[in-house]
């Protein structure tokens, strides 16, 4: 199965220090806060969540220079945080200011 794409809009609420892999690839870990109204079973509901995200290479450098509170539309895929973890992290392929 190749279906694994996530799009979420929200505010950047935390950005970790830019770090580098042993191969020299920049990595930025950050968090996005999302608030919206959604329809579930025909009933509107308030949705609030925070999601952990990671970006690599040029995308990492772009995110590390953003200010906290910046509104973004993020697109990427979900993967485990590490080989031994069940926690999911959004790996960013694209981010747009909104």
N, C-alpha and C positions, 0 to 999 in steps of 0.2 A: 504494500500500500504506500502511495506517495502523497496522500492527503495530509498535510500538516502546515497550515497557514493560519496565522492569527493577525488580526488588525485591531488595535485598541487606541483610543484617543484619551488623553489626560495630561496632567501636569507632572513634570519631572520634580520629584521631591527629595531625591538624594542622588549624589554622584560621587562614586569612590575615586580615589587617586588613579590617574592613568598609570597603568603598569605594562610590562612587556613580557611576552612569552620567552622561553629560552632561545627561540628562533628570531627574536627581535620584533615580533608582531605586537602592535599596541592593542591593549584590552581595556575597556571601560565597563565597569559594573555600575548599574543605577537602578532606581525604583521609579515607577510611574503610578500616580494616584488617579483613579478613574471614578467619576460620579455621573450617573445618567438615570433616565427613566426608561424602563423597558416594559414590554407587554409579555406576560407569562400566563398561559391558560386563560387568555382573554382579559386579564386584569392587569392594570398598570402597577408597577412597583418601582421603588427607589433602589438603585444598585450602586454600591460603593465597594471598591476593592483596591488593593495595591498589588502590583506585580513586579517581581524582580526581572531585570533584563540585563543583557550583556551585548556588547558590540565589539567588533574586531577591526583592525586595520584603519583605513581612512574614516570609517563610520565612528570608531572609538575616539579618534581625535576630534571629530566634529562634536560629538556628545560631550566630551570632557570640557569643551569651551563654552557650553551652554550655561545659562544662568538657572539657578533653582527657580521653580515656578513657571518655567517656559512651557507653553501649551504645544503638544506634539501629537501627530498621528503616526503611530509606529506599526510597521509591518515586519513579520518575521515568522519563525517557527519555534515550537516548543520542544525542549529536550531536558533530560535529567541534569540537575546541577553538577553531579559528578557520577562516576561509574557506580559508586555504592549508595547514592542518594536516590530517593523517590521524589524529592522536591523538584518541581518544574521551574524552568527559567525560559524567558522569551529571548531568543537570539535574533537580534535586529538585522534585517536586510536593508530596510529603508526607513527614514524618519523625515517627516515634513513638519515645518512650523505651521500652526493654525491660529 
